[in-house]
Amino acid sequence: LGWVGRSWAPHVERAYLYPRGMRRGEILFNHAALLRETAEPVLVVEGVFDTLALWPDSAAVLGKPTEWQVAAMVVARRPVVAVLDGDAWREGRTLAMRLRFEGQRAGYVRLPPKTDPDEVDPAWLARAARESLEAAL
């Protein structure tokens, strides 16, 4: 399907690298997490490295969610919580509202500005995810 590379050098033109032709919009990194039937939420994040930090209960959209990815979240066998980067919390809220409209139990977590999901305490994030689902009831 492809690969993801990341440059750690400051001020590079493209921090994330993908192979030419990779169809990121048709991939959910760790899609299997959506298919596991459980009451524990799956955390939907933007990037692979965020998912690795939250493994096994997260999946990455490799950017911003596409229609195909949203459709996969709608049929997830567990609640879905959007945990997008701190600057994209409104998009996470909108995604959660759309998923709820489609019948999926969903929530979102608002991270501090300029913060990625892999930069916060996983225990705090798990609590915030459960609280977001309870608030949505």
N, C-alpha and C positions, 0 to 999 in steps of 0.2 A: 504493500500500500504506500509505503514511503518512509521517511525518516525526518527527524527534527534535529537541527543543530543550533547552538546558541553561542554567540560571541560574548565573552566577558570583558572585552576591551571597551574602554569608555569611548563614547561618541562615535560609534560605528554607524554606517548608513543603514544596515539591516541587521538588527540584533538576532532575529530568528531566521534560520535558513531551512528551506524545504526543497526537495528535488523538483525540477521543472516538470510540470504536468501532474503533480500530485493533487488529487481532488479532495482538498481539505474539507470542503463543505459536505462531503459524503462520508466523512469519517468521524467517529467519536472515539477518542483514545480511551481505552478501557470501557467500551460499550457493554461488556459483560456485566459491569456493575449495575446497569439499569435493569438487567434481566434477572438478577437475584431477588427472589421474593422474600421481603423482610419489611418490618415496620420502621427500621432505621433508614433515614434519608440518604440518598445519594447526592453528593455535592457536585454540582456542575460548575466547572471552572473554565478559564480561557485557555490555559497552557499546560503542556505536558509536565513541566517541572512542578507546577502547582499540584497536579494529580499525583505525581510520585510522592510528594510530601504528605499527602492525605490518603494514600493507598490503604486498603482496597476499595474504600467507599467513596470514590470520586471518579468523574469522567471529564475529559477535556474536549471542548469544541474547536480548539486550534484557531482561535480568533474570536469572532462574534458568531452567535448561533445562526444557522441557516434554517430554511424551511424543513429540509430533510431531518436535521438534527432535532428541531422542535417536535416534529412528528414522532421521532424515536422516544423523546422524553414523555410525550403524551401517553404512550403505551407502556411506559416503565412499570415494572412490577413492584415498585416501592415509591415512597414520596420523593419528590425532587426539590432540592434547594439550590437556587442560583447563588453562587459566591463569585461574582465577577470582581475584577480588580477595583480598588477603591475609587478610581475615577469613573467607573462604569456602573455604579450602584443603581442608577435610574433604569438602565437597561436590564439589570437583574430584576428589579421590581416589576418592570413591564413584562419580562419573560414569565415570572411567577404568576402574574395576573392572567396572562394568556393561557398558561397551563391549567390554572384553576377554571377558567372559562371552558376549556376543552374537557374538563372532568378529572384532571389529575390533581392529587393533593400536592400542593407546592407552596414554597416560601422563598424568601431571599434574605441574605445577610448583607448589611451595609458595613463595609470595611472602612477604616480611616483613609483619608486621602493619600494617594501615592503609595498604597500598601497592596501587596499581592497576597493571595490566600496562603502561600507557603511561608509567609513572614509572620503569621500570627500563631498563637498557641493552639495546637489542634484540639485540646480539651475545651478551650473557650469557644472555638469554632463549632464544635459538636453541640455544645449547649445552646449557642446562638441559633443554630440550624433547627434544633428541636423547638426552641421558643418561637421561632418564626412560623413554624407549622401550627403550633397551638394558637398563636395570634390570628391565624388565617381561618380558624374554625368559626 
